[in-house]
Amino acid sequence: MKVKFLLLSTVLSFLFGNINAQTFVNAAPTTGLLHQYNGSFNGAGVTFCDLDNDGLDDIIFPSSQNERIKIFRNNNGQFTEVALALNILDVLESKTVLVADIDNDGDRDLFISNLTGINRLYRNNGSVFEDITATCGILMNDSLHSSAAMFFDYNKDGLLDLYAGVYSGFGNNINYYNMLYKNTGNGTFENVSVSSGAGNLGNKILAISTIDYNNDGWEDIYIANDRRFGNTMLRNNGNGTFTDVSVITGTNLTMDAMGLSVGDFDNDNDLDIYISNGEEGNAFLKNNGNGTFTDIAADLGMSVNKICWGNNFLDYDNDGDLDLFISSSGGNPYRENMLFRNNNNGTFTRVTGSGVDNTHYLSYGNAIGDFDNNGYIDIAVLNDFEPCLLWKSSGGVNKWIKLKLEGTVSNRDAVGSRIYVYRNGSRFLRTTHCGQSYCSQNSFIQTIGVGSVNVIDSIEVIFPSGIKNTVTNVSTNQTITIVESGVIGINGNTNEIPSQYMLQQNYPNPFNPSTMIEYSLPVSSQVTIKMYNILGVEVKELVNEIKSAGSYNFHLNENITSGLSSGIYYYKMTAGNFTDTKKMILIK
């Protein structure tokens, strides 16, 4: 088995580009990104986001008591601090700063989660920001202590709603709910924490993220709770309410959870979760595809066993799979930032010699973006009692595409979208969020690595509304904007009616033990899909039925492949006058 995986890894490396020897250098001192956080409670996060919509990622840091947050505007790779000029006057000790267009007017607004007083919401008026906290409906008791937060559209009405965490038991906090605020669309928010079932009463939230864990098109909530209170998975029921499914999903880990990230690390079309912890060890929850998760951190050698905080899935080497970056504030023999490379076979390797591994800062939140627009991910890190960091990537030979998404029916920032990238017979998934890591936010501009290919077969974006946009034959090493358009199909079908018959290449390919086959019908048709061995002998009939016009997928799972040996197979689709055949490779 190890020999086969090594051979497969070699083949994939040849197809998608060799592993690049990326390095990172701390560019904060030379770019003007000068900030030191001196907080009273577990550091804070960082925001890597284009605040002014000029195509350049800006960087925002929370602040210590009696100072404003730090907003660093990106001026072609050099940063200027502009919080006062933008009329941001709040001077409380802050944990999280979120940037999002809450009113869909084309400019981004700003939310501050404060540890020592009332949270603040600022509306962007074009040139300066206006504090609308007192009138917008999110005025929280000033004795509460808020931590992680995120924006997402929980009811899919095209407006971003706000989820603000409360660290119960800290200061005067005693058994308070986390706060879910529904965006009413008229400049105000309605507190639906209790009525929605999303309040998660009395927990110690330090990190939060959306995750559509069951692929039903509705954004669920995963909460990392400190002090062994147990993590929480809240399933979105699609009717404005949530159900706690922590136990039945296997996600109710009892730990000192302090940071989390969501991504599809194994390219199997469902979302996995990495969770930071203390020296007891981090968790890596693999989505089993059946509504449950399994912790594989120890099996992969990724428990780390340090005091870890922010973490982020990122494709640092642009080879098309998700690597992992982790911040830590302590541990034996020393604290350190860590980078793990995805080997594209279900395993990871700790990267040494990259630059980030030879530093021993008191690091908390981290966020990712591409501040110099060279197509490679950079990493911003907030340190406590030490200057912040900006790990600038050296870049490499692998190709990339940068995507800007703009919602029209969905929220303007397209938070909650799914992005599928097809290249050379394979497909991988990326998702958009507003709040992840530890009290942090990543760039809305998606920097996606694609290995050595010069042209991407297609990019498919499914917006939160269900509207799907597809662009084909996309040249790499460029930035493109995809604006939401199209129609929603009958009975909530999220696919538009196809214009032609089509049989897609299966993904993943090669595969073991399962793969997905997608096909499209412009009209109602009798469809057959049969599987043949290399001698042309039929071995399986996969599909044989009448289907309405639309797009479909067939999951070729291990129950079907259990009796087949490793080798090359073909699958043939017949529908009307259309026939097409594709090759697939099964490896056991």
C-alpha positions in Angstrom: 0.0 0.0 0.0 2.8 2.4 0.9 4.5 1.8 -2.5 1.2 2.5 -4.3 0.7 5.7 -2.4 4.3 6.8 -3.2 3.8 6.0 -6.9 0.5 7.9 -6.9 2.1 10.9 -5.1 4.9 10.9 -7.7 2.4 10.8 -10.6 0.3 13.6 -9.1 3.5 15.7 -8.5 4.3 15.2 -12.2 0.8 16.2 -13.3 0.2 19.2 -11.0 3.7 20.6 -10.3 6.5 19.7 -8.1 6.6 20.7 -4.5 7.9 24.2 -4.3 10.5 25.3 -1.8 8.5 28.3 -0.7 10.1 30.5 2.0 8.6 33.3 4.1 10.1 36.4 5.4 8.6 38.8 8.0 7.7 41.9 6.0 6.0 43.8 8.8 9.0 46.0 9.7 9.8 47.0 6.1 6.1 47.6 5.0 5.1 49.9 7.8 2.9 47.2 9.5 3.9 48.2 13.0 1.6 47.1 15.9 2.0 45.5 19.3 -1.0 44.2 21.2 -0.7 44.3 25.0 -3.9 42.6 26.1 -5.2 41.3 29.4 -6.7 38.0 28.1 -5.3 35.5 25.5 -4.2 37.9 22.8 -6.5 38.6 19.9 -7.1 38.0 16.2 -6.2 39.8 12.9 -8.2 40.7 9.8 -6.8 40.4 6.3 -9.3 42.0 4.0 -9.8 44.7 1.3 -11.6 47.3 3.3 -11.8 50.0 0.6 -12.4 47.8 -2.4 -9.3 48.9 -4.3 -8.2 45.4 -5.0 -5.5 45.4 -2.3 -5.8 43.4 0.9 -5.6 45.7 4.0 -4.7 44.4 7.5 -6.6 45.3 10.7 -5.5 44.5 14.3 -7.6 44.7 17.4 -6.3 46.9 20.1 -5.3 47.0 23.8 -7.3 49.1 26.3 -7.2 52.8 25.7 -6.2 52.7 22.1 -8.0 52.5 18.8 -7.9 49.4 16.6 -5.2 49.6 13.9 -6.4 49.8 10.3 -3.4 49.5 7.9 -4.4 50.6 4.4 -2.4 48.8 1.7 -0.7 51.3 -0.7 0.8 48.9 -3.2 2.7 46.9 -0.6 3.3 49.6 1.9 0.9 50.2 4.8 -0.5 53.4 6.4 -2.5 53.4 9.6 -5.8 55.2 9.0 -8.2 54.3 11.9 -8.5 57.9 13.2 -8.9 59.3 9.7 -11.8 56.9 9.2 -13.5 58.1 12.4 -13.0 54.8 14.3 -12.9 56.1 17.9 -13.5 53.1 20.0 -10.8 52.5 22.6 -11.8 49.4 24.5 -9.7 46.2 24.5 -10.9 44.3 21.4 -10.7 40.7 20.3 -12.2 40.5 16.8 -12.6 43.0 14.0 -14.9 41.9 11.1 -15.2 43.6 7.7 -18.4 43.0 5.6 -21.0 44.8 3.6 -24.0 44.5 5.9 -26.3 46.7 3.8 -25.3 45.5 0.3 -24.5 49.1 -0.8 -21.1 48.2 -2.3 -18.9 49.3 0.6 -17.7 47.4 3.6 -18.7 48.1 7.1 -16.9 47.2 10.3 -17.8 45.3 13.6 -15.6 45.3 16.7 -15.9 42.6 19.3 -14.8 44.1 22.7 -13.6 42.3 25.7 -14.0 45.2 28.2 -17.3 46.7 27.1 -20.0 47.1 24.4 -19.4 45.7 20.9 -19.4 48.3 18.2 -20.8 48.4 14.6 -19.6 51.1 12.2 -21.4 51.8 8.9 -19.2 52.8 5.9 -20.5 56.2 4.6 -18.0 56.3 1.7 -15.2 58.4 3.2 -15.6 57.9 6.9 -17.4 55.4 9.2 -20.4 56.1 11.4 -20.9 54.4 14.8 -24.5 53.0 14.5 -24.2 50.7 17.6 -26.9 52.6 19.6 -29.5 52.5 16.8 -28.9 49.2 15.0 -30.1 46.8 17.7 -26.9 45.1 18.7 -26.3 47.1 21.9 -25.1 44.4 24.4 -24.9 44.8 28.2 -21.6 46.6 28.8 -20.7 44.0 31.5 -20.5 41.2 28.9 -17.2 40.2 27.5 -17.4 39.3 23.8 -14.8 37.2 22.0 -15.0 35.5 18.6 -17.6 36.7 16.0 -18.6 36.1 12.4 -21.0 37.3 9.7 -23.0 34.8 7.7 -26.5 34.6 6.1 -28.2 31.9 8.2 -31.6 32.3 6.6 -30.4 32.9 3.0 -32.3 36.2 2.6 -29.3 37.9 1.0 -28.4 39.8 4.1 -25.4 39.1 6.4 -26.4 38.3 10.0 -24.1 38.6 13.0 -23.0 35.9 15.5 -21.1 37.3 18.5 -19.6 35.0 21.1 -19.8 35.6 24.9 -17.1 34.0 27.1 -19.3 33.0 30.0 -17.7 33.1 33.5 -15.1 35.7 32.6 -15.6 39.0 34.5 -19.3 39.5 35.1 -20.4 37.0 32.5 -22.5 34.3 34.1 -24.4 31.8 31.9 -25.0 34.3 29.0 -26.1 33.3 25.5 -24.0 33.8 22.5 -25.8 36.4 20.4 -27.3 35.8 17.0 -28.5 39.0 15.4 -30.8 38.7 12.3 -30.2 41.5 9.7 -33.7 43.0 9.1 -32.6 44.9 6.0 -33.6 48.3 7.3 -30.4 49.2 9.1 -31.2 47.2 12.2 -30.7 43.8 13.7 -33.0 41.6 15.7 -31.8 39.4 18.6 -32.9 35.9 17.8 -30.4 34.1 20.0 -33.0 32.2 22.0 -35.8 31.8 19.5 -33.4 30.3 16.9 -31.7 27.9 19.2 -28.3 29.2 18.4 -27.5 30.8 21.7 -25.3 28.0 23.1 -26.0 29.1 26.7 -23.2 29.4 29.2 -20.2 28.3 27.1 -16.7 29.8 26.8 -16.4 30.5 23.1 -13.0 31.3 21.7 -13.4 30.5 18.0 -16.3 30.0 15.6 -16.9 29.2 11.9 -19.6 28.3 9.5 -19.5 24.9 8.0 -22.1 23.2 5.8 -21.1 19.9 7.3 -23.9 17.8 5.7 -23.8 19.5 2.2 -27.5 20.5 2.4 -26.9 24.1 1.2 -27.5 25.7 4.7 -24.6 27.1 6.7 -24.2 25.3 10.1 -22.2 26.7 13.0 -19.2 25.1 14.8 -18.1 26.6 18.1 -14.8 26.0 19.8 -15.3 26.3 23.6 -12.5 26.7 26.1 -12.0 25.1 29.5 -13.4 21.6 28.6 -17.0 22.8 28.2 -17.3 20.7 25.0 -17.4 22.1 21.5 -20.7 22.7 19.8 -22.1 21.8 16.3 -25.4 23.6 15.5 -27.2 22.3 12.5 -29.1 24.8 10.4 -32.6 23.4 9.9 -33.3 25.8 7.0 -36.4 27.3 8.8 -34.6 29.9 10.9 -33.8 27.5 13.7 -30.7 25.4 14.8 -30.4 22.0 16.5 -27.5 21.0 18.6 -26.0 17.9 16.9 -22.7 17.9 18.7 -23.1 14.4 20.2 -24.5 12.6 17.1 -21.9 14.1 14.8 -19.0 13.3 17.1 -17.9 17.0 17.3 -18.5 17.6 21.0 -14.8 17.4 21.9 -14.0 18.2 25.5 -10.8 20.3 25.3 -9.4 23.8 25.8 -10.4 24.6 22.2 -8.9 27.9 21.1 -8.9 28.1 17.3 -10.4 26.4 14.3 -10.4 26.3 10.6 -12.7 24.6 8.0 -11.7 23.2 4.7 -11.8 20.1 2.4 -8.2 18.8 3.0 -8.7 15.5 1.2 -10.8 16.8 -1.8 -13.7 14.4 -1.1 -16.4 17.1 -1.4 -17.1 17.5 2.3 -15.7 19.9 4.9 -13.2 19.0 7.6 -12.3 20.8 10.8 -8.9 21.5 12.5 -9.1 22.6 16.2 -6.4 24.1 18.3 -5.9 23.0 21.9 -3.4 23.1 24.7 -0.5 20.7 25.2 -3.0 17.8 25.5 -3.1 17.9 21.7 -5.0 19.5 18.8 -7.9 17.7 17.0 -8.4 17.1 13.3 -12.0 16.1 12.5 -12.3 14.3 9.2 -15.8 14.5 7.8 -17.0 10.9 7.1 -19.6 12.0 4.6 -22.4 10.5 6.6 -23.1 13.3 9.2 -20.3 12.2 11.5 -16.6 13.1 12.1 -13.5 11.2 13.2 -10.5 12.7 15.0 -7.4 11.8 12.9 -4.9 14.2 14.4 -2.9 11.6 16.3 -2.9 9.2 13.3 -1.5 12.0 11.1 1.1 13.2 13.6 -0.7 16.6 13.8 -1.6 16.8 17.5 1.3 19.3 17.9 1.0 19.2 21.8 1.7 22.9 22.3 -0.6 25.8 23.5 -2.1 26.5 20.1 -4.4 29.3 18.9 -5.2 30.5 15.4 -5.0 28.0 12.5 -5.8 28.2 8.8 -6.1 25.9 5.9 -4.2 27.4 3.0 -2.5 26.3 -0.2 0.8 27.9 0.5 2.6 26.2 -2.4 -0.2 26.5 -5.0 -0.3 22.8 -5.8 -4.1 22.5 -5.4 -4.5 21.0 -2.0 -4.9 22.6 1.5 -1.9 22.9 3.8 -2.2 24.1 7.4 -0.6 26.9 9.4 -0.8 27.0 13.2 0.1 29.7 15.8 1.2 28.9 19.3 1.9 30.8 22.5 3.7 28.1 24.5 4.9 24.6 24.7 7.8 22.2 25.2 10.6 22.9 24.4 9.4 26.2 23.1 6.5 28.0 21.3 6.6 28.3 17.6 4.5 28.9 14.5 4.1 25.7 12.4 3.4 24.9 8.8 2.2 21.5 7.6 2.3 20.5 3.9 -0.5 18.4 2.4 1.1 15.4 0.7 -2.0 14.9 -1.5 -2.5 11.4 -0.2 -4.3 12.0 3.1 -1.1 12.7 5.1 0.8 15.9 6.0 4.5 16.7 6.5 5.9 19.3 8.9 7.7 22.0 6.8 11.1 23.1 8.1 13.3 25.8 6.7 10.4 27.9 5.5 11.2 30.8 7.8 8.1 30.6 10.0 9.5 27.7 12.0 12.6 29.4 13.4 10.6 32.0 15.4 9.3 31.8 18.9 6.7 34.5 19.4 3.7 34.7 21.7 1.4 34.2 18.8 -2.4 34.1 18.8 -4.7 34.9 15.8 -3.6 34.5 12.2 -5.3 35.4 8.9 -4.4 34.8 5.2 -4.4 37.0 2.1 -2.2 38.1 -0.7 -1.1 41.7 0.2 1.4 42.0 -2.8 -0.9 40.3 -5.4 1.8 37.9 -6.5 -0.6 34.9 -6.4 0.8 33.3 -3.3 -0.7 33.4 0.2 0.8 35.6 2.9 0.1 35.2 6.6 -0.6 37.9 9.2 -0.1 37.0 12.8 -1.0 38.9 16.0 1.5 38.5 18.8 0.9 39.5 22.4 3.4 41.9 24.0 5.6 41.5 20.8 5.3 43.2 17.4 2.9 41.6 14.9 4.1 39.5 11.9 3.5 39.5 8.2 4.9 36.4 6.6 5.4 37.3 3.0 5.7 34.3 0.6 8.6 34.1 -1.8 6.2 32.7 -4.4 7.1 29.8 -6.8 6.5 28.2 -10.1 3.0 26.8 -9.6 0.1 28.6 -11.2 -2.9 30.3 -9.6 -6.2 32.1 -10.1 -7.5 34.9 -7.9 -11.3 35.1 -7.6 -13.5 38.0 -6.5 -17.1 37.1 -5.9 -20.0 39.5 -6.0 -23.4 38.6 -4.8 -26.6 40.1 -6.3 -29.3 37.9 -5.0 -27.0 36.7 -2.2 -25.1 38.9 0.1 -22.8 41.3 -1.7 -19.6 39.7 -0.3 -20.8 36.2 -1.3 -20.1 34.9 2.2 -21.2 31.2 2.2 -20.3 30.4 -1.4 -18.8 27.2 -2.6 -16.1 27.2 -5.3 -15.4 24.1 -7.4 -12.2 24.1 -9.5 -11.8 21.5 -12.2 -8.4 20.7 -13.7 -7.0 17.7 -15.5 -9.8 15.3 -14.5 -9.9 16.3 -10.8 -12.0 18.7 -8.8 -11.4 20.5 -5.5 -13.5 22.7 -3.2 -13.0 26.1 -1.6 -15.5 28.0 0.6 -15.9 31.6 1.7 -16.3 32.8 5.3 -16.3 35.9 7.4 -14.7 34.8 10.6 -12.4 31.9 11.3 -9.0 30.9 12.9 -8.9 32.6 16.4 -10.9 35.8 16.4 -9.7 36.5 12.8 -11.0 37.0 9.3 -9.4 35.9 6.0 -9.4 37.7 2.7 -12.6 37.7 0.6 -10.3 37.5 -2.5 -9.8 33.8 -3.0 -6.2 32.9 -4.0 -6.4 29.4 -5.5 -3.4 27.3 -6.5 -3.7 24.9 -9.5 -0.3 23.4 -9.9 1.4 23.5 -13.4 -1.7 23.8 -15.5 -1.9 26.9 -17.8 -5.7 26.6 -18.4 -8.3 25.6 -15.8 -11.0 23.4 -17.3 -13.8 25.2 -15.4 -14.6 27.1 -12.2 -18.1 26.6 -10.7 -19.4 29.0 -8.0 -22.5 28.1 -6.1 -23.7 31.3 -4.3 -25.7 31.1 -1.0 -28.9 31.6 -2.9 -28.3 28.4 -4.9 -27.5 30.3 -8.1 -24.6 28.6 -10.0 -22.2 30.4 -12.2 -19.6 28.5 -14.3 -16.7 29.9 -16.3 -14.7 27.6 -18.6 -11.2 27.5 -20.1 -9.8 30.0 -17.6 -6.2 31.1 -18.1 -4.1 31.0 -14.9 -2.1 33.7 -13.2 -4.9 36.3 -13.4 -7.6 37.8 -11.2 -11.2 37.4 -12.3 -14.5 38.7 -10.9 -17.6 36.4 -10.9 -20.9 38.2 -10.4 -23.9 36.2 -9.3 -26.5 35.6 -12.1 -28.8 32.9 -13.4 -31.9 31.3 -12.1 -32.9 28.8 -9.4 -34.3 25.6 -10.7 -37.7 24.0 -9.9 -38.2 22.8 -6.3 -35.0 24.5 -5.1 -32.8 22.6 -7.5 -29.6 24.7 -7.4 -28.5 23.8 -11.0 -29.6 25.7 -14.1 -31.0 23.6 -16.9 -28.0 22.6 -19.0 -27.8 23.6 -22.6 -26.3 20.3 -23.8 -25.6 16.7 -22.8 -22.3 16.3 -20.9 -20.4 13.6 -19.0 -17.8 15.0 -16.6 -14.5 13.4 -15.7 -14.8 11.6 -12.4 -13.2 13.1 -9.3 -11.1 12.2 -7.6 -9.1 10.3 -10.2 -7.2 8.1 -9.5 -9.4 7.1 -6.6 -9.7 4.7 -3.7 -12.2 3.5 -2.8 -14.9 5.9 -4.1 -15.3 8.7 -6.7 -18.0 11.0 -8.1 -19.4 11.0 -11.7 -21.4 14.1 -12.8 -23.5 14.3 -15.9 -26.0 16.8 -17.5 -29.2 16.5 -19.6 -30.7 19.3 -21.6 -34.0 17.4 -21.9 -35.7 14.4 -20.1 -33.8 11.3 -21.3 -33.3 7.6 -20.7 -29.8 7.5 -19.2 -27.4 4.5 -18.9 -23.9 4.7 -17.5 -21.9 1.5 -17.6 -18.4 0.6 -16.4 -16.0 -1.5 -18.4 -12.6 -3.0 -17.8 -9.6 -2.4 -20.0 -10.6 -5.3 -22.3 -14.0 -3.7 -22.9 -16.0 -6.1 -20.8 -18.9 -4.6 -18.9 -18.3 -4.9 -15.1 -21.0 -2.7 -13.6 -24.2 -0.9 -14.6 -24.2 2.3 -12.7 -27.2 4.2 -14.0 -30.2 3.0 -16.0 -33.3 5.2 -15.7 -35.3 8.1 -17.1 -34.1 11.4 -15.7 -35.6 14.9 -16.1 -33.5 17.7 -17.6 -30.8 18.9 -15.1 -27.4 18.1 -13.6 -26.8 15.0 -11.7 -24.0 13.1 -9.9 -23.5 9.4 -9.2 -21.4 8.3 -6.2 -19.3 5.3 -7.1 -18.7 4.1 -3.6 -16.8 1.2 -2.0 -19.8 -1.1 -2.0 -19.7 -1.0 -5.8 -15.9 -1.1 -6.1 -15.3 -3.8 -3.4 -15.1 -6.6 -5.9 -12.9 -4.8 -8.4 -9.1 -5.0 -8.6 -6.8 -2.1 -9.1 -6.4 -0.9 -12.7 -7.8 1.2 -15.5 -11.5 1.2 -16.2 -13.8 3.1 -18.5 -17.3 4.5 -18.0 -19.7 5.2 -20.9 -22.9 7.3 -20.8 -25.7 6.9 -23.4 -28.6 9.4 -23.4 -30.7 10.1 -26.6 -28.2 10.3 -29.4 -25.4 11.3 -27.0 -22.6 8.9 -26.0 -19.3 9.7 -24.3 -16.7 7.6 -22.5 -14.1 8.6 -19.9 -11.2 6.7 -18.3 -10.8 6.2 -14.5 -8.1 4.6 -12.4 -8.8 2.5 -9.3 -6.0 2.1 -6.9 -6.2 -0.3 -3.9 
